[in-house]
Amino acid sequence: MRGLLLALFGLGTNLGIRAIVATGEHGESEAALRRVRRHFITVDNLRVAVTKLVHAAFAARGGRRPGGGVARTVTQGTAPGGSPQATRRSSR
């Protein structure tokens, strides 16, 4: 489990496996981390993991999307009968 987390951290932070091994604070070898990457970290596995993570994050927020505000369109941002520039001038 620790090897999988270290390999994912090295790849996800763009440090790479060699840089993670160079810290030497964990006792894992470069060969072991490369073996974990080769056998367990695939494009399909990463897609499944990211999908599960995103769904769990949305579930934790009660289904709300990030931002939580009301989306405005360009036409909603204009003054009645005016142009977007008129709205910007009047808001100053």
PDB file of N, CA, C and O in Angstrom:
ATOM      1  N   MET A   1       0.825  -1.183   0.000  1.00  0.00           N
ATOM      2  CA  MET A   1       0.000   0.000   0.000  1.00  0.00           C
ATOM      3  C   MET A   1       0.876   1.256   0.000  1.00  0.00           C
ATOM      4  O   MET A   1       0.599   2.202  -0.738  1.00  0.00           O
ATOM      5  N   ARG A   2       1.908   1.272   0.805  1.00  0.00           N
ATOM      6  CA  ARG A   2       2.789   2.438   0.876  1.00  0.00           C
ATOM      7  C   ARG A   2       3.480   2.660  -0.466  1.00  0.00           C
ATOM      8  O   ARG A   2       3.643   3.802  -0.897  1.00  0.00           O
ATOM      9  N   GLY A   3       3.885   1.584  -1.124  1.00  0.00           N
ATOM     10  CA  GLY A   3       4.526   1.709  -2.426  1.00  0.00           C
ATOM     11  C   GLY A   3       3.593   2.301  -3.468  1.00  0.00           C
ATOM     12  O   GLY A   3       4.019   3.103  -4.299  1.00  0.00           O
ATOM     13  N   LEU A   4       2.323   1.912  -3.429  1.00  0.00           N
ATOM     14  CA  LEU A   4       1.341   2.459  -4.360  1.00  0.00           C
ATOM     15  C   LEU A   4       1.154   3.959  -4.119  1.00  0.00           C
ATOM     16  O   LEU A   4       1.121   4.746  -5.065  1.00  0.00           O
ATOM     17  N   LEU A   5       1.034   4.345  -2.858  1.00  0.00           N
ATOM     18  CA  LEU A   5       0.881   5.767  -2.545  1.00  0.00           C
ATOM     19  C   LEU A   5       2.116   6.568  -2.950  1.00  0.00           C
ATOM     20  O   LEU A   5       1.991   7.674  -3.477  1.00  0.00           O
ATOM     21  N   LEU A   6       3.288   6.027  -2.714  1.00  0.00           N
ATOM     22  CA  LEU A   6       4.509   6.740  -3.101  1.00  0.00           C
ATOM     23  C   LEU A   6       4.611   6.886  -4.616  1.00  0.00           C
ATOM     24  O   LEU A   6       4.991   7.945  -5.115  1.00  0.00           O
ATOM     25  N   ALA A   7       4.275   5.828  -5.344  1.00  0.00           N
ATOM     26  CA  ALA A   7       4.333   5.887  -6.808  1.00  0.00           C
ATOM     27  C   ALA A   7       3.311   6.891  -7.339  1.00  0.00           C
ATOM     28  O   ALA A   7       3.625   7.674  -8.235  1.00  0.00           O
ATOM     29  N   LEU A   8       2.099   6.877  -6.796  1.00  0.00           N
ATOM     30  CA  LEU A   8       1.084   7.836  -7.226  1.00  0.00           C
ATOM     31  C   LEU A   8       1.496   9.269  -6.899  1.00  0.00           C
ATOM     32  O   LEU A   8       1.283  10.179  -7.700  1.00  0.00           O
ATOM     33  N   PHE A   9       2.085   9.465  -5.725  1.00  0.00           N
ATOM     34  CA  PHE A   9       2.552  10.803  -5.347  1.00  0.00           C
ATOM     35  C   PHE A   9       3.645  11.277  -6.297  1.00  0.00           C
ATOM     36  O   PHE A   9       3.623  12.424  -6.741  1.00  0.00           O
ATOM     37  N   GLY A  10       4.584  10.419  -6.606  1.00  0.00           N
ATOM     38  CA  GLY A  10       5.668  10.785  -7.511  1.00  0.00           C
ATOM     39  C   GLY A  10       5.175  11.141  -8.898  1.00  0.00           C
ATOM     40  O   GLY A  10       5.664  12.087  -9.516  1.00  0.00           O
ATOM     41  N   LEU A  11       4.204  10.384  -9.388  1.00  0.00           N
ATOM     42  CA  LEU A  11       3.669  10.658 -10.722  1.00  0.00           C
ATOM     43  C   LEU A  11       2.723  11.853 -10.713  1.00  0.00           C
ATOM     44  O   LEU A  11       2.741  12.669 -11.635  1.00  0.00           O
ATOM     45  N   GLY A  12       1.899  11.958  -9.679  1.00  0.00           N
ATOM     46  CA  GLY A  12       0.915  13.032  -9.614  1.00  0.00           C
ATOM     47  C   GLY A  12       1.519  14.396  -9.392  1.00  0.00           C
ATOM     48  O   GLY A  12       0.971  15.392  -9.866  1.00  0.00           O
ATOM     49  N   THR A  13       2.625  14.473  -8.691  1.00  0.00           N
ATOM     50  CA  THR A  13       3.272  15.760  -8.449  1.00  0.00           C
ATOM     51  C   THR A  13       4.318  16.081  -9.509  1.00  0.00           C
ATOM     52  O   THR A  13       4.949  17.138  -9.473  1.00  0.00           O
ATOM     53  N   ASN A  14       4.494  15.171 -10.444  1.00  0.00           N
ATOM     54  CA  ASN A  14       5.465  15.320 -11.529  1.00  0.00           C
ATOM     55  C   ASN A  14       6.909  15.307 -11.022  1.00  0.00           C
ATOM     56  O   ASN A  14       7.817  15.757 -11.720  1.00  0.00           O
ATOM     57  N   LEU A  15       7.119  14.795  -9.818  1.00  0.00           N
ATOM     58  CA  LEU A  15       8.478  14.622  -9.323  1.00  0.00           C
ATOM     59  C   LEU A  15       9.142  13.428  -9.979  1.00  0.00           C
ATOM     60  O   LEU A  15      10.313  13.473 -10.356  1.00  0.00           O
ATOM     61  N   GLY A  16       8.379  12.370 -10.107  1.00  0.00           N
ATOM     62  CA  GLY A  16       8.902  11.141 -10.661  1.00  0.00           C
ATOM     63  C   GLY A  16       9.317  10.183  -9.565  1.00  0.00           C
ATOM     64  O   GLY A  16       9.541  10.574  -8.419  1.00  0.00           O
ATOM     65  N   ILE A  17       9.413   8.934  -9.938  1.00  0.00           N
ATOM     66  CA  ILE A  17       9.736   7.880  -8.979  1.00  0.00           C
ATOM     67  C   ILE A  17      11.163   8.035  -8.459  1.00  0.00           C
ATOM     68  O   ILE A  17      11.418   7.816  -7.275  1.00  0.00           O
ATOM     69  N   ARG A  18      12.087   8.409  -9.332  1.00  0.00           N
ATOM     70  CA  ARG A  18      13.489   8.533  -8.910  1.00  0.00           C
ATOM     71  C   ARG A  18      13.646   9.588  -7.807  1.00  0.00           C
ATOM     72  O   ARG A  18      14.403   9.384  -6.858  1.00  0.00           O
ATOM     73  N   ALA A  19      12.937  10.705  -7.929  1.00  0.00           N
ATOM     74  CA  ALA A  19      13.033  11.757  -6.914  1.00  0.00           C
ATOM     75  C   ALA A  19      12.418  11.313  -5.594  1.00  0.00           C
ATOM     76  O   ALA A  19      12.907  11.684  -4.527  1.00  0.00           O
ATOM     77  N   ILE A  20      11.357  10.526  -5.656  1.00  0.00           N
ATOM     78  CA  ILE A  20      10.740  10.020  -4.431  1.00  0.00           C
ATOM     79  C   ILE A  20      11.694   9.068  -3.721  1.00  0.00           C
ATOM     80  O   ILE A  20      11.821   9.103  -2.497  1.00  0.00           O
ATOM     81  N   VAL A  21      12.357   8.228  -4.488  1.00  0.00           N
ATOM     82  CA  VAL A  21      13.314   7.284  -3.903  1.00  0.00           C
ATOM     83  C   VAL A  21      14.501   8.029  -3.310  1.00  0.00           C
ATOM     84  O   VAL A  21      15.061   7.597  -2.303  1.00  0.00           O
ATOM     85  N   ALA A  22      14.891   9.143  -3.922  1.00  0.00           N
ATOM     86  CA  ALA A  22      16.057   9.894  -3.457  1.00  0.00           C
ATOM     87  C   ALA A  22      15.850  10.470  -2.057  1.00  0.00           C
ATOM     88  O   ALA A  22      16.826  10.724  -1.351  1.00  0.00           O
ATOM     89  N   THR A  23      14.603  10.680  -1.646  1.00  0.00           N
ATOM     90  CA  THR A  23      14.384  11.188  -0.293  1.00  0.00           C
ATOM     91  C   THR A  23      14.814  10.160   0.736  1.00  0.00           C
ATOM     92  O   THR A  23      15.325  10.524   1.795  1.00  0.00           O
ATOM     93  N   GLY A  24      14.614   8.873   0.443  1.00  0.00           N
ATOM     94  CA  GLY A  24      15.102   7.801   1.300  1.00  0.00           C
ATOM     95  C   GLY A  24      14.449   7.683   2.658  1.00  0.00           C
ATOM     96  O   GLY A  24      14.946   6.937   3.501  1.00  0.00           O
ATOM     97  N   GLU A  25      13.356   8.387   2.908  1.00  0.00           N
ATOM     98  CA  GLU A  25      12.717   8.365   4.219  1.00  0.00           C
ATOM     99  C   GLU A  25      11.697   7.244   4.375  1.00  0.00           C
ATOM    100  O   GLU A  25      11.019   7.175   5.400  1.00  0.00           O
ATOM    101  N   HIS A  26      11.574   6.374   3.395  1.00  0.00           N
ATOM    102  CA  HIS A  26      10.496   5.384   3.402  1.00  0.00           C
ATOM    103  C   HIS A  26      10.977   3.956   3.262  1.00  0.00           C
ATOM    104  O   HIS A  26      10.236   3.029   3.589  1.00  0.00           O
ATOM    105  N   GLY A  27      12.169   3.754   2.796  1.00  0.00           N
ATOM    106  CA  GLY A  27      12.716   2.414   2.691  1.00  0.00           C
ATOM    107  C   GLY A  27      12.294   1.635   1.463  1.00  0.00           C
ATOM    108  O   GLY A  27      12.551   0.434   1.390  1.00  0.00           O
ATOM    109  N   GLU A  28      11.658   2.272   0.499  1.00  0.00           N
ATOM    110  CA  GLU A  28      11.256   1.600  -0.741  1.00  0.00           C
ATOM    111  C   GLU A  28      12.330   1.807  -1.800  1.00  0.00           C
ATOM    112  O   GLU A  28      12.932   2.877  -1.887  1.00  0.00           O
ATOM    113  N   SER A  29      12.561   0.784  -2.596  1.00  0.00           N
ATOM    114  CA  SER A  29      13.555   0.901  -3.662  1.00  0.00           C
ATOM    115  C   SER A  29      12.897   1.400  -4.944  1.00  0.00           C
ATOM    116  O   SER A  29      11.680   1.319  -5.112  1.00  0.00           O
ATOM    117  N   GLU A  30      13.724   1.910  -5.832  1.00  0.00           N
ATOM    118  CA  GLU A  30      13.212   2.384  -7.118  1.00  0.00           C
ATOM    119  C   GLU A  30      12.603   1.234  -7.909  1.00  0.00           C
ATOM    120  O   GLU A  30      11.567   1.398  -8.553  1.00  0.00           O
ATOM    121  N   ALA A  31      13.246   0.074  -7.861  1.00  0.00           N
ATOM    122  CA  ALA A  31      12.728  -1.091  -8.580  1.00  0.00           C
ATOM    123  C   ALA A  31      11.343  -1.489  -8.060  1.00  0.00           C
ATOM    124  O   ALA A  31      10.470  -1.864  -8.842  1.00  0.00           O
ATOM    125  N   ALA A  32      11.145  -1.407  -6.750  1.00  0.00           N
ATOM    126  CA  ALA A  32       9.850  -1.776  -6.170  1.00  0.00           C
ATOM    127  C   ALA A  32       8.765  -0.801  -6.612  1.00  0.00           C
ATOM    128  O   ALA A  32       7.657  -1.218  -6.952  1.00  0.00           O
ATOM    129  N   LEU A  33       9.074   0.489  -6.611  1.00  0.00           N
ATOM    130  CA  LEU A  33       8.086   1.479  -7.030  1.00  0.00           C
ATOM    131  C   LEU A  33       7.781   1.383  -8.521  1.00  0.00           C
ATOM    132  O   LEU A  33       6.639   1.576  -8.938  1.00  0.00           O
ATOM    133  N   ARG A  34       8.791   1.089  -9.315  1.00  0.00           N
ATOM    134  CA  ARG A  34       8.549   0.908 -10.758  1.00  0.00           C
ATOM    135  C   ARG A  34       7.710  -0.343 -11.014  1.00  0.00           C
ATOM    136  O   ARG A  34       6.889  -0.361 -11.932  1.00  0.00           O
ATOM    137  N   ARG A  35       7.907  -1.371 -10.223  1.00  0.00           N
ATOM    138  CA  ARG A  35       7.102  -2.595 -10.349  1.00  0.00           C
ATOM    139  C   ARG A  35       5.638  -2.300  -9.992  1.00  0.00           C
ATOM    140  O   ARG A  35       4.726  -2.780 -10.665  1.00  0.00           O
ATOM    141  N   VAL A  36       5.415  -1.514  -8.939  1.00  0.00           N
ATOM    142  CA  VAL A  36       4.058  -1.113  -8.561  1.00  0.00           C
ATOM    143  C   VAL A  36       3.419  -0.314  -9.687  1.00  0.00           C
ATOM    144  O   VAL A  36       2.261  -0.540 -10.036  1.00  0.00           O
ATOM    145  N   ARG A  37       4.166   0.610 -10.250  1.00  0.00           N
ATOM    146  CA  ARG A  37       3.632   1.423 -11.349  1.00  0.00           C
ATOM    147  C   ARG A  37       3.270   0.558 -12.548  1.00  0.00           C
ATOM    148  O   ARG A  37       2.208   0.731 -13.146  1.00  0.00           O
ATOM    149  N   ARG A  38       4.137  -0.359 -12.891  1.00  0.00           N
ATOM    150  CA  ARG A  38       3.924  -1.210 -14.057  1.00  0.00           C
ATOM    151  C   ARG A  38       2.709  -2.115 -13.894  1.00  0.00           C
ATOM    152  O   ARG A  38       1.981  -2.357 -14.856  1.00  0.00           O
ATOM    153  N   HIS A  39       2.487  -2.619 -12.673  1.00  0.00           N
ATOM    154  CA  HIS A  39       1.419  -3.597 -12.467  1.00  0.00           C
ATOM    155  C   HIS A  39       0.074  -2.989 -12.061  1.00  0.00           C
ATOM    156  O   HIS A  39      -0.970  -3.568 -12.359  1.00  0.00           O
ATOM    157  N   PHE A  40       0.076  -1.852 -11.396  1.00  0.00           N
ATOM    158  CA  PHE A  40      -1.169  -1.341 -10.824  1.00  0.00           C
ATOM    159  C   PHE A  40      -1.623   0.013 -11.361  1.00  0.00           C
ATOM    160  O   PHE A  40      -2.816   0.312 -11.336  1.00  0.00           O
ATOM    161  N   ILE A  41      -0.706   0.828 -11.840  1.00  0.00           N
ATOM    162  CA  ILE A  41      -1.077   2.172 -12.277  1.00  0.00           C
ATOM    163  C   ILE A  41      -1.211   2.171 -13.799  1.00  0.00           C
ATOM    164  O   ILE A  41      -0.231   2.263 -14.538  1.00  0.00           O
ATOM    165  N   THR A  42      -2.471   2.062 -14.234  1.00  0.00           N
ATOM    166  CA  THR A  42      -2.766   2.084 -15.666  1.00  0.00           C
ATOM    167  C   THR A  42      -3.719   3.240 -15.941  1.00  0.00           C
ATOM    168  O   THR A  42      -4.311   3.796 -15.016  1.00  0.00           O
ATOM    169  N   VAL A  43      -3.866   3.594 -17.188  1.00  0.00           N
ATOM    170  CA  VAL A  43      -4.768   4.676 -17.567  1.00  0.00           C
ATOM    171  C   VAL A  43      -6.195   4.344 -17.127  1.00  0.00           C
ATOM    172  O   VAL A  43      -6.893   5.197 -16.578  1.00  0.00           O
ATOM    173  N   ASP A  44      -6.621   3.117 -17.365  1.00  0.00           N
ATOM    174  CA  ASP A  44      -7.979   2.723 -16.986  1.00  0.00           C
ATOM    175  C   ASP A  44      -8.182   2.783 -15.473  1.00  0.00           C
ATOM    176  O   ASP A  44      -9.218   3.257 -15.006  1.00  0.00           O
ATOM    177  N   ASN A  45      -7.205   2.307 -14.708  1.00  0.00           N
ATOM    178  CA  ASN A  45      -7.319   2.361 -13.247  1.00  0.00           C
ATOM    179  C   ASN A  45      -7.361   3.799 -12.739  1.00  0.00           C
ATOM    180  O   ASN A  45      -8.104   4.103 -11.806  1.00  0.00           O
ATOM    181  N   LEU A  46      -6.569   4.687 -13.345  1.00  0.00           N
ATOM    182  CA  LEU A  46      -6.583   6.091 -12.942  1.00  0.00           C
ATOM    183  C   LEU A  46      -7.911   6.750 -13.274  1.00  0.00           C
ATOM    184  O   LEU A  46      -8.414   7.552 -12.487  1.00  0.00           O
ATOM    185  N   ARG A  47      -8.492   6.423 -14.432  1.00  0.00           N
ATOM    186  CA  ARG A  47      -9.803   6.981 -14.791  1.00  0.00           C
ATOM    187  C   ARG A  47     -10.868   6.556 -13.790  1.00  0.00           C
ATOM    188  O   ARG A  47     -11.680   7.374 -13.359  1.00  0.00           O
ATOM    189  N   VAL A  48     -10.867   5.282 -13.422  1.00  0.00           N
ATOM    190  CA  VAL A  48     -11.841   4.776 -12.449  1.00  0.00           C
ATOM    191  C   VAL A  48     -11.640   5.467 -11.104  1.00  0.00           C
ATOM    192  O   VAL A  48     -12.612   5.863 -10.460  1.00  0.00           O
ATOM    193  N   ALA A  49     -10.393   5.613 -10.678  1.00  0.00           N
ATOM    194  CA  ALA A  49     -10.109   6.236  -9.386  1.00  0.00           C
ATOM    195  C   ALA A  49     -10.543   7.699  -9.361  1.00  0.00           C
ATOM    196  O   ALA A  49     -11.131   8.151  -8.379  1.00  0.00           O
ATOM    197  N   VAL A  50     -10.262   8.438 -10.422  1.00  0.00           N
ATOM    198  CA  VAL A  50     -10.645   9.847 -10.473  1.00  0.00           C
ATOM    199  C   VAL A  50     -12.166   9.982 -10.502  1.00  0.00           C
ATOM    200  O   VAL A  50     -12.717  10.872  -9.855  1.00  0.00           O
ATOM    201  N   THR A  51     -12.845   9.118 -11.238  1.00  0.00           N
ATOM    202  CA  THR A  51     -14.306   9.145 -11.286  1.00  0.00           C
ATOM    203  C   THR A  51     -14.895   8.907  -9.905  1.00  0.00           C
ATOM    204  O   THR A  51     -15.809   9.621  -9.491  1.00  0.00           O
ATOM    205  N   LYS A  52     -14.385   7.915  -9.190  1.00  0.00           N
ATOM    206  CA  LYS A  52     -14.870   7.635  -7.833  1.00  0.00           C
ATOM    207  C   LYS A  52     -14.591   8.804  -6.902  1.00  0.00           C
ATOM    208  O   LYS A  52     -15.431   9.144  -6.068  1.00  0.00           O
ATOM    209  N   LEU A  53     -13.435   9.417  -7.031  1.00  0.00           N
ATOM    210  CA  LEU A  53     -13.074  10.553  -6.190  1.00  0.00           C
ATOM    211  C   LEU A  53     -13.997  11.741  -6.428  1.00  0.00           C
ATOM    212  O   LEU A  53     -14.444  12.381  -5.476  1.00  0.00           O
ATOM    213  N   VAL A  54     -14.282  12.038  -7.690  1.00  0.00           N
ATOM    214  CA  VAL A  54     -15.156  13.165  -8.024  1.00  0.00           C
ATOM    215  C   VAL A  54     -16.576  12.910  -7.527  1.00  0.00           C
ATOM    216  O   VAL A  54     -17.209  13.806  -6.967  1.00  0.00           O
ATOM    217  N   HIS A  55     -17.080  11.689  -7.729  1.00  0.00           N
ATOM    218  CA  HIS A  55     -18.423  11.362  -7.253  1.00  0.00           C
ATOM    219  C   HIS A  55     -18.505  11.447  -5.732  1.00  0.00           C
ATOM    220  O   HIS A  55     -19.509  11.915  -5.195  1.00  0.00           O
ATOM    221  N   ALA A  56     -17.480  11.010  -5.045  1.00  0.00           N
ATOM    222  CA  ALA A  56     -17.468  11.089  -3.582  1.00  0.00           C
ATOM    223  C   ALA A  56     -17.421  12.544  -3.111  1.00  0.00           C
ATOM    224  O   ALA A  56     -18.056  12.896  -2.117  1.00  0.00           O
ATOM    225  N   ALA A  57     -16.671  13.386  -3.823  1.00  0.00           N
ATOM    226  CA  ALA A  57     -16.597  14.803  -3.459  1.00  0.00           C
ATOM    227  C   ALA A  57     -17.956  15.474  -3.640  1.00  0.00           C
ATOM    228  O   ALA A  57     -18.379  16.259  -2.791  1.00  0.00           O
ATOM    229  N   PHE A  58     -18.642  15.168  -4.747  1.00  0.00           N
ATOM    230  CA  PHE A  58     -19.968  15.740  -4.963  1.00  0.00           C
ATOM    231  C   PHE A  58     -20.960  15.228  -3.930  1.00  0.00           C
ATOM    232  O   PHE A  58     -21.807  15.991  -3.465  1.00  0.00           O
ATOM    233  N   ALA A  59     -20.875  13.968  -3.565  1.00  0.00           N
ATOM    234  CA  ALA A  59     -21.777  13.405  -2.562  1.00  0.00           C
ATOM    235  C   ALA A  59     -21.542  14.071  -1.206  1.00  0.00           C
ATOM    236  O   ALA A  59     -22.493  14.320  -0.465  1.00  0.00           O
ATOM    237  N   ALA A  60     -20.295  14.358  -0.883  1.00  0.00           N
ATOM    238  CA  ALA A  60     -19.980  15.008   0.387  1.00  0.00           C
ATOM    239  C   ALA A  60     -20.522  16.435   0.427  1.00  0.00           C
ATOM    240  O   ALA A  60     -20.830  16.943   1.505  1.00  0.00           O
ATOM    241  N   ARG A  61     -20.641  17.084  -0.718  1.00  0.00           N
ATOM    242  CA  ARG A  61     -21.176  18.446  -0.788  1.00  0.00           C
ATOM    243  C   ARG A  61     -22.691  18.447  -0.914  1.00  0.00           C
ATOM    244  O   ARG A  61     -23.298  19.511  -1.029  1.00  0.00           O
ATOM    245  N   GLY A  62     -23.298  17.300  -0.893  1.00  0.00           N
ATOM    246  CA  GLY A  62     -24.747  17.232  -1.041  1.00  0.00           C
ATOM    247  C   GLY A  62     -25.196  17.406  -2.482  1.00  0.00           C
ATOM    248  O   GLY A  62     -26.314  17.854  -2.736  1.00  0.00           O
ATOM    249  N   GLY A  63     -24.339  17.057  -3.416  1.00  0.00           N
ATOM    250  CA  GLY A  63     -24.677  17.152  -4.831  1.00  0.00           C
ATOM    251  C   GLY A  63     -24.418  18.502  -5.454  1.00  0.00           C
ATOM    252  O   GLY A  63     -24.616  18.665  -6.658  1.00  0.00           O
ATOM    253  N   ARG A  64     -23.981  19.478  -4.676  1.00  0.00           N
ATOM    254  CA  ARG A  64     -23.703  20.804  -5.231  1.00  0.00           C
ATOM    255  C   ARG A  64     -22.386  20.797  -5.993  1.00  0.00           C
ATOM    256  O   ARG A  64     -21.435  20.112  -5.616  1.00  0.00           O
ATOM    257  N   ARG A  65     -22.352  21.552  -7.044  1.00  0.00           N
ATOM    258  CA  ARG A  65     -21.128  21.675  -7.837  1.00  0.00           C
ATOM    259  C   ARG A  65     -20.242  22.778  -7.246  1.00  0.00           C
ATOM    260  O   ARG A  65     -20.735  23.641  -6.520  1.00  0.00           O
ATOM    261  N   PRO A  66     -18.945  22.756  -7.550  1.00  0.00           N
ATOM    262  CA  PRO A  66     -18.061  23.810  -7.047  1.00  0.00           C
ATOM    263  C   PRO A  66     -18.525  25.181  -7.529  1.00  0.00           C
ATOM    264  O   PRO A  66     -19.072  25.303  -8.625  1.00  0.00           O
ATOM    265  N   GLY A  67     -18.312  26.183  -6.734  1.00  0.00           N
ATOM    266  CA  GLY A  67     -18.715  27.533  -7.086  1.00  0.00           C
ATOM    267  C   GLY A  67     -19.993  27.921  -6.371  1.00  0.00           C
ATOM    268  O   GLY A  67     -20.055  28.962  -5.717  1.00  0.00           O
ATOM    269  N   GLY A  68     -20.996  27.099  -6.492  1.00  0.00           N
ATOM    270  CA  GLY A  68     -22.244  27.296  -5.789  1.00  0.00           C
ATOM    271  C   GLY A  68     -23.013  28.554  -6.134  1.00  0.00           C
ATOM    272  O   GLY A  68     -24.108  28.758  -5.610  1.00  0.00           O
ATOM    273  N   GLY A  69     -22.483  29.399  -6.991  1.00  0.00           N
ATOM    274  CA  GLY A  69     -23.168  30.628  -7.345  1.00  0.00           C
ATOM    275  C   GLY A  69     -24.104  30.425  -8.518  1.00  0.00           C
ATOM    276  O   GLY A  69     -24.218  29.327  -9.063  1.00  0.00           O
ATOM    277  N   VAL A  70     -24.763  31.492  -8.893  1.00  0.00           N
ATOM    278  CA  VAL A  70     -25.667  31.459 -10.027  1.00  0.00           C
ATOM    279  C   VAL A  70     -24.870  31.831 -11.264  1.00  0.00           C
ATOM    280  O   VAL A  70     -24.173  32.846 -11.285  1.00  0.00           O
ATOM    281  N   ALA A  71     -24.976  31.009 -12.286  1.00  0.00           N
ATOM    282  CA  ALA A  71     -24.272  31.299 -13.533  1.00  0.00           C
ATOM    283  C   ALA A  71     -25.002  32.410 -14.268  1.00  0.00           C
ATOM    284  O   ALA A  71     -26.232  32.411 -14.334  1.00  0.00           O
ATOM    285  N   ARG A  72     -24.255  33.351 -14.817  1.00  0.00           N
ATOM    286  CA  ARG A  72     -24.858  34.448 -15.566  1.00  0.00           C
ATOM    287  C   ARG A  72     -24.407  34.352 -17.008  1.00  0.00           C
ATOM    288  O   ARG A  72     -23.256  34.019 -17.292  1.00  0.00           O
ATOM    289  N   THR A  73     -25.307  34.642 -17.897  1.00  0.00           N
ATOM    290  CA  THR A  73     -24.957  34.668 -19.308  1.00  0.00           C
ATOM    291  C   THR A  73     -24.646  36.107 -19.700  1.00  0.00           C
ATOM    292  O   THR A  73     -24.869  37.031 -18.917  1.00  0.00           O
ATOM    293  N   VAL A  74     -24.140  36.292 -20.895  1.00  0.00           N
ATOM    294  CA  VAL A  74     -23.796  37.630 -21.368  1.00  0.00           C
ATOM    295  C   VAL A  74     -25.042  38.496 -21.424  1.00  0.00           C
ATOM    296  O   VAL A  74     -24.986  39.673 -21.067  1.00  0.00           O
ATOM    297  N   THR A  75     -26.160  37.945 -21.862  1.00  0.00           N
ATOM    298  CA  THR A  75     -27.371  38.756 -21.985  1.00  0.00           C
ATOM    299  C   THR A  75     -27.901  39.158 -20.614  1.00  0.00           C
ATOM    300  O   THR A  75     -28.526  40.213 -20.498  1.00  0.00           O
ATOM    301  N   GLN A  76     -27.678  38.364 -19.580  1.00  0.00           N
ATOM    302  CA  GLN A  76     -28.125  38.733 -18.250  1.00  0.00           C
ATOM    303  C   GLN A  76     -27.265  39.847 -17.665  1.00  0.00           C
ATOM    304  O   GLN A  76     -27.698  40.558 -16.758  1.00  0.00           O
ATOM    305  N   GLY A  77     -26.057  39.998 -18.178  1.00  0.00           N
ATOM    306  CA  GLY A  77     -25.158  41.006 -17.643  1.00  0.00           C
ATOM    307  C   GLY A  77     -25.353  42.383 -18.241  1.00  0.00           C
ATOM    308  O   GLY A  77     -24.697  43.333 -17.812  1.00  0.00           O
ATOM    309  N   THR A  78     -26.230  42.519 -19.213  1.00  0.00           N
ATOM    310  CA  THR A  78     -26.420  43.836 -19.836  1.00  0.00           C
ATOM    311  C   THR A  78     -27.567  44.565 -19.183  1.00  0.00           C
ATOM    312  O   THR A  78     -28.482  43.954 -18.631  1.00  0.00           O
ATOM    313  N   ALA A  79     -27.507  45.873 -19.252  1.00  0.00           N
ATOM    314  CA  ALA A  79     -28.611  46.697 -18.744  1.00  0.00           C
ATOM    315  C   ALA A  79     -29.775  46.585 -19.715  1.00  0.00           C
ATOM    316  O   ALA A  79     -29.561  46.307 -20.895  1.00  0.00           O
ATOM    317  N   PRO A  80     -30.993  46.792 -19.252  1.00  0.00           N
ATOM    318  CA  PRO A  80     -32.146  46.721 -20.158  1.00  0.00           C
ATOM    319  C   PRO A  80     -31.982  47.709 -21.301  1.00  0.00           C
ATOM    320  O   PRO A  80     -31.889  48.918 -21.090  1.00  0.00           O
ATOM    321  N   GLY A  81     -31.948  47.178 -22.504  1.00  0.00           N
ATOM    322  CA  GLY A  81     -31.810  48.016 -23.688  1.00  0.00           C
ATOM    323  C   GLY A  81     -30.414  48.572 -23.871  1.00  0.00           C
ATOM    324  O   GLY A  81     -30.194  49.397 -24.757  1.00  0.00           O
ATOM    325  N   GLY A  82     -29.472  48.145 -23.061  1.00  0.00           N
ATOM    326  CA  GLY A  82     -28.126  48.692 -23.147  1.00  0.00           C
ATOM    327  C   GLY A  82     -27.124  47.674 -23.647  1.00  0.00           C
ATOM    328  O   GLY A  82     -27.489  46.577 -24.070  1.00  0.00           O
ATOM    329  N   SER A  83     -25.884  48.042 -23.596  1.00  0.00           N
ATOM    330  CA  SER A  83     -24.812  47.162 -24.037  1.00  0.00           C
ATOM    331  C   SER A  83     -24.000  46.725 -22.818  1.00  0.00           C
ATOM    332  O   SER A  83     -24.122  47.328 -21.752  1.00  0.00           O
ATOM    333  N   PRO A  84     -23.177  45.689 -22.960  1.00  0.00           N
ATOM    334  CA  PRO A  84     -22.328  45.284 -21.830  1.00  0.00           C
ATOM    335  C   PRO A  84     -21.416  46.406 -21.359  1.00  0.00           C
ATOM    336  O   PRO A  84     -21.089  46.474 -20.174  1.00  0.00           O
ATOM    337  N   GLN A  85     -20.992  47.300 -22.277  1.00  0.00           N
ATOM    338  CA  GLN A  85     -20.126  48.406 -21.887  1.00  0.00           C
ATOM    339  C   GLN A  85     -20.887  49.370 -20.980  1.00  0.00           C
ATOM    340  O   GLN A  85     -20.311  49.903 -20.031  1.00  0.00           O
ATOM    341  N   ALA A  86     -22.167  49.601 -21.254  1.00  0.00           N
ATOM    342  CA  ALA A  86     -22.972  50.492 -20.422  1.00  0.00           C
ATOM    343  C   ALA A  86     -23.096  49.919 -19.021  1.00  0.00           C
ATOM    344  O   ALA A  86     -23.068  50.666 -18.043  1.00  0.00           O
ATOM    345  N   THR A  87     -23.231  48.595 -18.910  1.00  0.00           N
ATOM    346  CA  THR A  87     -23.335  47.958 -17.600  1.00  0.00           C
ATOM    347  C   THR A  87     -22.033  48.131 -16.839  1.00  0.00           C
ATOM    348  O   THR A  87     -22.043  48.419 -15.642  1.00  0.00           O
ATOM    349  N   ARG A  88     -20.922  47.958 -17.521  1.00  0.00           N
ATOM    350  CA  ARG A  88     -19.624  48.089 -16.862  1.00  0.00           C
ATOM    351  C   ARG A  88     -19.404  49.518 -16.395  1.00  0.00           C
ATOM    352  O   ARG A  88     -18.873  49.732 -15.305  1.00  0.00           O
ATOM    353  N   ARG A  89     -19.805  50.510 -17.205  1.00  0.00           N
ATOM    354  CA  ARG A  89     -19.630  51.903 -16.821  1.00  0.00           C
ATOM    355  C   ARG A  89     -20.505  52.255 -15.628  1.00  0.00           C
ATOM    356  O   ARG A  89     -20.082  53.000 -14.744  1.00  0.00           O
ATOM    357  N   SER A  90     -21.724  51.721 -15.599  1.00  0.00           N
ATOM    358  CA  SER A  90     -22.628  52.081 -14.510  1.00  0.00           C
ATOM    359  C   SER A  90     -22.260  51.398 -13.198  1.00  0.00           C
ATOM    360  O   SER A  90     -22.694  51.845 -12.136  1.00  0.00           O
ATOM    361  N   SER A  91     -21.476  50.334 -13.245  1.00  0.00           N
ATOM    362  CA  SER A  91     -21.130  49.622 -12.013  1.00  0.00           C
ATOM    363  C   SER A  91     -19.897  50.201 -11.346  1.00  0.00           C
ATOM    364  O   SER A  91     -19.524  49.748 -10.264  1.00  0.00           O
ATOM    365  N   ARG A  92     -19.259  51.175 -11.945  1.00  0.00           N
ATOM    366  CA  ARG A  92     -18.041  51.759 -11.361  1.00  0.00           C
ATOM    367  C   ARG A  92     -18.349  52.786 -10.328  1.00  0.00           C
ATOM    368  O   ARG A  92     -17.434  53.369  -9.744  1.00  0.00           O
TER     369      ARG A  92
END
